[in-house]
Amino acid sequence: GGNADAGFYGNLLRTSADLNTTEARNFNDPFWNVAGYFTPFNSNPFRAAATREDLTDWNRVNGFVEVGYDPFEFLNFKVRAGADYSNRELEQYRPIEVAGPPNNISRPGVIRVTNAATASINLDAITTFNKEMSEDLNLSVILGLNVRDGKSESTIAMQPNLGIGGFRSLNNGLVQPVVAQGFAQRRLVGVYSQVALGYKGAYHLELQGRNDWSSTLPVDNNSFFYWSAAGNVIISELVDLGPVSFLKASLSYAQVGNDAPAYSTGNAFSVTLDPNINSQRAAAFPFGGFTGARAANTVGNSTLKPEKTSGYELGIEVGALN
């Protein structure tokens, strides 16, 4: 019971401060073993470190490819695609522990195997126009399309009551193994633009805007727009400031939009394992031979709106004696 099935650190935190942890390293000693440890609700942390394992094999591959074309010196077309794939295999093992008085311990061994995979894809198509419109005026325009797609899948299998000590197999049990699967996917499509003007190398203005459509928002309200504007004047390009070689004043406003986590628009119930291998809750599913659904920790909102934050910035940059 309690947190006895936790690992080294969890049990160490719950160890009484007046106990000699150096002596506790000999976890087969009658005072420090399973039967004689100072409490039946925790385990000797050194025994936990030696006998319980969380083995992880994590593989990840990511990369991108980019193709560009310049039909004119001032015009560029570019397509960039990137992907990130990962796969994680986790095996968690807790041995059978049985001991007599004074603690009278009877802890069933547990083995739990998790296979989780994630995949994310990002695609950008960008058109860039950059040209000196006149001796004093420069114009830069960017138009873009962005598509992001991400999904995750997991399969978890657990044998909560091992039959033969030291034999790590989901089939080595006094009960049937429990299996749970999970899947999540989200997608976002956005279009964006940027216009930048420069005049006589001293005046600069930049405007940006983006509109996104997100699968995590209500279908009839899944579009949101946000924008930014920035301008600056390089005063030192206009007047002689003596020892001040550079002086720039700038002002900007930025608005950022954000969608929601996946499946936030409705109430969800999951048919799954207890997420904590160390849990000793009697009400964990399956319960009494019956499966069950666990309610999510958050309440869905069918009228969910996108998040927007905004900020202002005012600045002066000075360079002297240069």
C-alpha positions in Angstrom: 0.0 0.0 0.0 0.9 3.7 0.2 3.8 4.7 -2.0 5.9 1.5 -1.4 6.0 0.7 -5.1 7.7 4.1 -6.0 11.3 4.3 -7.0 14.4 5.5 -5.1 13.7 9.2 -5.0 10.0 8.9 -4.0 10.9 6.5 -1.1 13.9 8.6 0.0 11.6 11.7 0.4 9.4 9.7 2.7 12.3 8.4 4.8 12.5 9.6 8.4 15.2 12.2 8.8 16.6 10.5 11.9 17.4 7.2 10.1 20.9 6.4 9.0 20.6 6.1 5.2 24.2 4.8 5.0 23.2 1.7 7.0 20.0 1.4 4.8 22.2 0.5 1.8 22.3 -3.0 3.3 18.7 -3.6 2.4 18.9 -7.4 3.3 19.7 -6.6 6.9 16.8 -7.5 9.2 16.4 -3.9 10.3 16.3 -2.6 6.7 14.7 -5.4 4.7 11.0 -5.7 3.6 9.8 -7.2 6.9 11.7 -4.9 9.3 11.8 -1.5 7.5 10.5 1.3 9.8 7.1 1.5 8.0 5.1 -0.9 5.8 3.9 2.1 3.7 7.2 2.9 2.1 10.2 0.9 0.9 13.9 1.1 1.6 15.0 3.5 -1.2 18.1 1.5 -1.9 16.2 -1.7 -2.3 13.9 0.1 -4.7 16.9 1.3 -6.7 18.3 -2.3 -6.9 15.2 -4.3 -7.7 12.8 -2.0 -9.6 13.4 -0.9 -13.1 12.1 1.6 -15.7 13.8 0.8 -19.0 13.4 3.2 -21.9 14.3 2.8 -25.5 13.7 6.1 -27.3 14.3 6.6 -31.0 13.7 9.9 -32.9 14.2 11.0 -36.5 13.7 14.5 -37.8 14.6 16.5 -40.8 13.5 18.8 -43.5 13.7 19.4 -47.2 13.6 22.8 -49.0 13.2 23.7 -52.6 13.4 27.2 -54.0 13.1 29.0 -57.4 14.0 32.5 -58.4 12.3 33.5 -61.7 13.5 37.1 -61.2 16.2 38.7 -59.0 13.5 40.3 -56.8 11.1 37.3 -56.6 11.6 33.9 -54.8 9.3 30.9 -54.4 10.1 28.4 -51.7 8.6 25.2 -50.3 9.9 23.7 -47.1 8.6 20.5 -45.5 9.8 19.1 -42.2 8.9 16.0 -40.2 9.6 14.8 -36.7 9.0 11.1 -35.7 9.6 9.5 -32.4 9.0 6.1 -30.8 9.4 5.3 -27.1 9.3 1.8 -25.6 9.1 1.7 -21.8 9.2 -1.4 -19.6 8.4 -0.9 -15.9 9.0 -3.8 -13.5 8.2 -4.1 -9.8 9.1 -7.4 -8.1 7.0 -9.6 -5.9 7.6 -8.7 -2.3 6.3 -11.0 0.5 7.5 -10.7 4.2 6.3 -11.6 7.6 6.1 -9.6 10.8 6.3 -6.9 11.9 5.4 -5.4 8.5 3.5 -8.4 7.1 4.1 -7.3 3.5 2.3 -8.8 0.5 3.0 -6.8 -2.7 2.1 -8.4 -6.1 4.7 -8.0 -8.7 3.9 -5.8 -11.7 5.2 -5.4 -15.2 4.0 -2.7 -17.6 5.0 -2.2 -21.2 4.3 1.1 -23.0 4.8 1.8 -26.7 4.2 5.4 -27.7 4.7 7.0 -31.1 4.4 10.7 -32.1 4.6 12.2 -35.6 4.5 15.9 -36.6 4.6 17.4 -40.1 5.2 21.0 -40.9 4.8 22.5 -44.4 5.5 26.0 -45.6 5.0 27.6 -49.0 6.5 31.1 -49.2 6.6 33.8 -51.8 9.0 36.6 -51.3 9.2 39.9 -53.2 12.0 42.3 -52.4 12.8 45.2 -54.7 14.2 48.8 -54.7 11.2 50.6 -56.0 13.3 53.8 -56.4 16.5 55.3 -55.1 14.9 56.1 -51.8 12.2 53.4 -51.4 12.5 49.7 -50.7 9.6 47.3 -50.6 9.5 43.7 -49.3 6.4 41.5 -49.4 6.1 37.9 -48.0 3.1 35.7 -48.6 2.9 32.3 -47.0 0.9 29.2 -46.3 1.6 27.0 -43.2 0.2 23.5 -42.5 0.9 21.7 -39.3 -0.3 18.2 -38.4 0.5 16.2 -35.3 -0.7 12.9 -33.9 0.2 10.5 -31.1 -0.6 6.9 -30.5 0.1 4.7 -27.5 -0.5 1.1 -26.4 -0.1 0.1 -22.8 -0.2 -3.4 -21.5 0.1 -4.3 -17.8 0.2 -7.5 -15.8 -0.8 -6.3 -12.2 -0.2 -9.6 -10.4 2.9 -11.6 -11.4 2.8 -15.3 -10.8 6.5 -16.3 -10.9 9.0 -14.0 -9.3 11.7 -12.7 -11.6 10.0 -13.8 -14.8 9.2 -10.7 -16.8 6.3 -11.5 -19.0 2.8 -10.1 -19.5 1.6 -13.7 -19.6 3.2 -14.5 -16.2 0.2 -13.6 -14.1 -2.5 -14.7 -11.8 -5.0 -12.5 -13.7 -5.4 -11.5 -17.3 -3.2 -8.7 -18.6 -4.9 -5.3 -19.1 -4.4 -3.4 -22.3 -5.2 0.2 -23.2 -4.8 2.3 -26.3 -4.7 6.0 -26.9 -4.8 8.3 -30.0 -4.8 12.0 -30.5 -4.5 14.2 -33.6 -4.7 17.9 -34.3 -4.2 20.1 -37.4 -3.7 23.8 -38.1 -3.7 25.6 -41.4 -2.6 29.2 -41.6 -2.0 31.9 -44.2 0.2 34.9 -43.4 1.7 38.0 -45.0 4.3 40.6 -44.2 4.9 44.0 -45.8 8.0 46.0 -45.0 8.9 49.5 -46.3 12.1 51.4 -46.0 12.6 55.0 -47.0 16.0 56.6 -47.4 17.5 54.1 -45.1 16.1 56.0 -42.1 12.4 55.2 -41.9 11.1 51.7 -41.6 7.6 50.3 -41.3 6.6 46.6 -41.1 3.1 45.1 -41.0 2.3 41.4 -40.4 -0.9 39.5 -40.4 -1.9 35.8 -40.0 -5.1 33.9 -40.0 -5.3 30.3 -38.7 -7.9 27.6 -38.8 -7.5 25.0 -36.1 -9.1 21.6 -35.6 -9.1 22.0 -31.8 -11.7 24.8 -31.9 -15.4 24.6 -32.6 -16.1 23.9 -36.2 -18.2 27.1 -36.7 -15.6 29.2 -34.8 -12.2 27.7 -35.7 -10.7 30.8 -37.5 -8.8 33.5 -35.8 -6.7 36.5 -37.1 -3.8 38.3 -35.4 -1.4 41.0 -36.5 1.5 43.1 -35.6 3.0 46.5 -36.6 6.5 47.9 -36.0 8.2 51.1 -37.1 11.4 52.8 -36.4 13.3 56.0 -37.3 17.1 56.1 -37.5 17.6 59.6 -36.4 21.4 59.6 -36.9 20.7 59.1 -40.6 18.8 62.4 -40.7 20.9 64.7 -38.6 24.5 65.0 -37.4 24.6 64.1 -33.7 28.2 64.7 -33.1 29.7 62.0 -30.8 26.5 60.0 -31.0 27.1 57.8 -34.1 23.8 55.9 -34.0 20.4 56.8 -32.6 17.2 54.8 -33.4 13.7 55.2 -31.9 11.2 52.3 -32.4 7.7 51.5 -31.6 5.8 48.2 -32.1 2.6 46.4 -31.3 2.2 42.6 -31.5 -0.8 40.4 -31.2 -0.4 36.6 -30.9 -3.2 34.0 -31.4 -3.3 30.5 -30.0 -5.7 27.6 -30.3 -6.6 25.0 -27.6 -5.4 21.5 -26.7 -7.0 18.7 -28.7 -10.5 17.6 -27.8 -11.2 20.6 -25.5 -14.7 21.3 -27.0 -16.5 18.4 -25.4 -16.6 16.3 -22.3 -14.4 13.2 -22.6 -14.2 9.9 -20.9 -11.3 7.5 -21.4 -11.2 3.8 -21.0 -7.7 3.3 -20.0 -5.3 2.1 -17.3 -4.4 4.1 -14.2 -1.6 6.4 -15.5 0.5 5.6 -12.4 2.1 2.2 -12.1 2.6 2.9 -8.4 -1.1 3.5 -7.8 -2.7 1.4 -5.1 -6.2 2.8 -5.5 -8.8 0.2 -5.0 -11.1 2.0 -7.5 -8.7 1.8 -10.4 -10.2 0.1 -13.5 -10.7 -2.6 -14.3 -12.7 -3.0 -11.1 -14.3 -6.3 -9.9 -14.0 -7.8 -13.4 -15.6 -4.8 -15.1 -14.1 -2.2 -17.2 -15.0 1.5 -16.8 -14.4 5.0 -18.1 -12.6 7.7 -16.3 -13.8 11.3 -16.7 -11.3 13.9 -17.9 -10.0 16.4 -15.4 -11.3 19.4 -17.4 -14.8 20.2 -18.6 -15.2 20.7 -22.4 -16.5 24.0 -23.8 -18.4 23.9 -27.1 -18.2 27.7 -27.4 -14.4 27.8 -26.9 -12.7 30.8 -28.4 -9.1 31.2 -29.5 -6.6 32.8 -27.1 -5.2 36.2 -28.0 -2.4 38.2 -26.3 -1.0 41.5 -27.2 1.9 43.7 -26.2 3.5 47.1 -26.9 7.2 47.9 -27.1 8.9 51.3 -27.1 12.7 51.5 -27.4 15.6 53.7 -28.1 19.0 52.4 -29.3 22.1 54.5 -28.9 25.6 54.1 -30.1 28.4 56.6 -29.3 32.1 57.1 -30.1 32.0 54.6 -32.9 
